[in-house]
Amino acid sequence: MAQARADESDGTTIQRRRLASVAGHIDDERSARQACADPEAPVRASGLVALIRMQKLTKADFGTALVDKSPLLRRRLCEVAGSIVSVESLPATTRQDRLPPSREEVLAGLSRLLGDAEPAVVEAACFGIGEVASACSGEAADPTTETLVLKLSEISRNHPDLLCRESAVASLGSIGSLGGLGAVLEAMTGRPALRRRAIVALASFEHVDATAAVELALSDRDWQVRQAAEDLYDSPQNNPAPS
């Protein structure tokens, strides 16, 4: 069996990806790390996910993936960022070189990828920041979060790729900081796809301007925006006062 595994590890990219994926389910850290050093990016991505599944991803692993030459792997890192910060508490005796990246380190890495040359990576970085924000929703905002809000607001307003702008708006909604409300409100004047993201994001903001924007969206030209606004709008007709 071991020989068969060894033979297959030298096979096609698909075979090596399968071995890497299986490694994450059977706690085979050695095979996962071997996959992370593979010359093919899809195999490295599977190895990365396997380490995260086993909760064996270290700070060094995260840093290496962050600067990987392949946009595919950088994008995959962003997509699974929420799982990285959801790692259970480790024993106090855990060696320093085995520690996972902290929430702050993950957010700093994703912030760096917001300036990536590949729009697909930027889109995924926005998504990843939103996932980390959701996973850590009980924690107070800090200067790092506010810096991210500024960067996401800039992307939502000015990035040439519409998907990046949509993802940034969604992430601002996940964070829910009032510093991002202005950008979300501006998105409500954009294309239909952007307005659909923005109307959902508005649900995170308890502010008179957010409420007014939801009311205005009840007559939006796009039916999906109108439907989302109706779901959010708390009208007296739907919630009559008790008699």
Protein Blocks (a to p, Z undefined) as FASTA:
>chain_A
ZZmmmmmmmmcfklmmmmmmmmmmnopaklmmmmmmpfbfklmmmmmmmmmmnopacfkl
mmmmmmgcblklmmmmmmmmmmmmmpccddfklcfklpccdfklmmmmmmmmmmpfblkl
mmmmmmmmmmmmmmmmmpccdfklmmmmmmmmmmmmmpmblklmmmmmmmmmmnopaklm
mmmmmmmmmcfklmmmmmmmmmmpccfklmmmmmmmmmgfblklmmmmmmmpccfklmcc
dZZ
